[in-house]
Amino acid sequence: MYEITLVPYGYLHTVLPTLTPYLDRSEFWSHGRASIDDIIKFLYTGEMHLWVVYEGDFEKVYAYLITEIKQYPQAKMFTIQYCAGDTGVLESAGELVFSTMEKAARDSKCAGIEFFGRPGWGPYVKQFGCTVQTIVYEKHFTDEV
């Protein structure tokens, strides 16, 4: 059975080496916006926080989420910036993940939860009360610096 926990700052160095395959995917899906080094820097500066999905006595991490509390002019939002894991893990642990993220958001006095994701997430996250608010369309210039 999966469990999820926030990784305390002092334990980042013990968990991060095991997350390289997942961090690679987050870097890929950022389309040049962030490298693995950038993502790790966000964690070590405290700007973002690492959550891991695991089984047992923390024997293996199967997925992760990186969150940030974003302050907008009129509200604070709990933002899921990055997530990746083994195939099917986030879907299998979805109820646990969303309830944990919602509790963390409420405990942080946030107005809600937000995240960007591929269109395929839409139908899945509806079961957790999420609605599609924005679709981001992109054009990348691969031939320019």
NUDODREN-961959 format. One record per residue: x, y, z of N, C-alpha, C in turn. Coordinates in steps of 0.2 Angstrom, whole numbers, plus 2048, in hexadecimal, padded with zeros to 3 digits. Atoms other than C-alpha are relative to their C-alpha. Example, Ala and Ser with C-alpha at 12.3 -4.5 7.8 and 13.67 -1.06 7.14 Angstrom:
// residues 2
8047FA80083E7EA8278048068007FC7FA7FF8447FB8247FC805803
// end
This chain:
// residues 145
8047FA8008008008008048068007FC7FA8018078117FB7FE8058068017FA7FC80A81F8078048067FD7FD7FA80280F8318058028048057FD7FB7FB81A83D80F8048057FD7FC7FA80282284E80E8077FE8037F98017FE83584C80E8038068047FE7FA7FD83C85781B8078027FD7FA7FD80384A8638158067FC8027F98047FE85885981F8007F97FD8008078038538498168008007F880080080785384F8048067FC7FD7FA8038038658498018007F88008008078008608378067FB7FD7FB8058028048518377FA8018017F97FF7FD8068568417EB8047FB7FB7FD8058058628347E37FC7FB7FD8048068028558277E27FA8037FB8067FE8048498337D88038037F97FD7FE8068558367C97FB7FF7FA80480180684A82D7BC7F98048008077FC80083A8377C28028077FF7FE7F98018448477C28018017F97FF7FF8088498447B07FA8017FD8077FF8048378437AB7FD8078028027F97FF8338537B48048057FC7FC7FB80584185C7AB7FE7FF7F980380080783B85579B7FA8037FF8077FD80182985A79D8008088028007F87FF82F86C7A28028037FA7FF7FD80783486E7908058068017FB7FB8008448787957FF8058058027FB7FB83C8827A38047FF8067FC8017FA8468797B18047F97FF7FC80580085486D7B27FF7FC8078008047F985685F7C08048058057FC7FC7FB86386B7C87FB8068028047FB7FE8568797C87FA7FD8058058037FB84986D7D08027FF8077FC8017FA8558687DD8018068047FE7F97FD85A87A7E17F98028038067FE7FD84787E7E47FF7FC8068018047FA8478707F18048028057FC7FE7FB8568757FA8008078028017F97FE8528887FA7F98008048068007FC8418838027FA8037FC8067FD80483788B7F47FB7FB7FE80480580183087A7F08017FA8058008057FB82C86A7FA7FF7F97FC80080680382F8587F67FB7FB8048058067FD82184A7F98027FA7FC7FE8068048258387F57FA7FB8028058067FF8198297F38057FA8007FC8067FE8218197FA7FC7FB8038038067FD81D8088018047FE8067FC8037FB8228008118048058047FC7FC7FC83080781B8058057FC7FD7FB80483581480E8067FC7FC7FB80580483E8058048018037F97FF7FE80783A80C7F37FB8067FF8047FA80283381D7ED7FD7FE7F980380280682781A7DF7FD8067FC8027FA80382282C7DB8018068047FF7FA7FC82483E7E07FC8057FE8047F980281B84F7E08058058037FC7FB7FD82485F7E37FB8068008067FB80081886D7E98048078027FE7F97FE81A8807EC7F98038028057FC7FE80F88C7F58018077FD8007FA80480B89A7E97FC8068038047FA7FD8068AB7F07FE8047FA8027FC8057FB8B47E47FD8078038027FA7FD7F58C67E77FA7FF8058068017FB7E48C07EF8007F98038018067FD7E78AE7F38077FC8007FA8058007F48A07F77FD7FA7FD8028078037F38907ED8067FB8017FC8067FF7FB87F7F08017FD7F97FE80180780487C7DF8047F98007FC80680280A86B7D98048017FA7FC7FE80681886F7CE8037FB7FC7FD80680382085E7CA7FD7FA8038028077FE81A84C7CB8027FB7FB7FF80680582083C7C48017FA8048008067FC82182A7C98007FA7FB8018068048208187C37F98007FD8078008048128147B77FB7FE8058068027FC8028137C08008028077FF7FF7F98088187D17FC8068028047FA7FE80082A7D27F97FF7FF8078018017F08237CB7FE7FB8068028057FB7F08147D88008048078007FD7FA7F48207E67FD8078008037FA8017EA82E7E07FC8038058047FE7FA7DD82F7EE8058028067FC7FF7FA7EB82F7FB8048077FE7FC7FA8027F583C7F17FC8068008047FA8007E78487EE7FD8028078037FE7F97E08478008068038047FA7FD7FC7F284A8078028077FD7FE7F98037F58597FB7FA8058028057FC7FE7E48608008018028077FF7FF7F87E885E8138068058007FA7FB8007F98678107FE8077FE8027F98037F18758067FB8038058057FD7FB7E38788138048028077FC7FE7FB7F08778218048067FF7FC7FA8027FA8848187FC8067FF8047FB8017EB88F8177FF8027F98017FE8077EA88E8047F98007FE8078008027DB8927FA7FE7FA7FC8018068047DD8827EF8067FD7FE7FB8038037E88777E58008017F97FF7FF8077EF87A7D48067FC7FD7FA8038037FA8717C87FF8007F88008018077FE8707B58017F97FF7FF8078027FD85F7AD7FE7FF7F98028028077FB85779C7F87FF8008078018017E98567957FD7FA8038028067FE7E884479A7FE8008078028007F97E78487AC7F98028028077FD7FF7D68517AA7FB7FB8038068057FE7CA8427AB8027FD8077FE8047FA7D483A7B97FF8058068007FC7FA7D58497C57F98038028067FE7FF7C384D7C37FD7FC8078038047FB7BF83F7D08028038077FD7FD7FA7C984A7DD7FD8078018037F97FF7BF85A7DA8038057FC7FC7FB8047CB8627CE7FC8017F98037FE8067C586B7BF8058037FB7FB7FD8057CE8717AF7FF8078008017F98017D18847B08038037FB7FC7FD8057DE8877A48047FB7FC7FB8058047E787E7968058057FD7FA7FC8037F88857918027FD7FA7FD8028077FD88477F8078037FF7F97FE80080F88577B8038007F97FC80180681A88876C8088018027F98007FE82D88476F8048027FA7FB7FE80583B88C7658067FC8027FA8047FE84887E7658068027FC7FB7FE8048528877588038078027FD7F97FE8558977628037FF8077FD8007F985F89A7727FB804805
// end
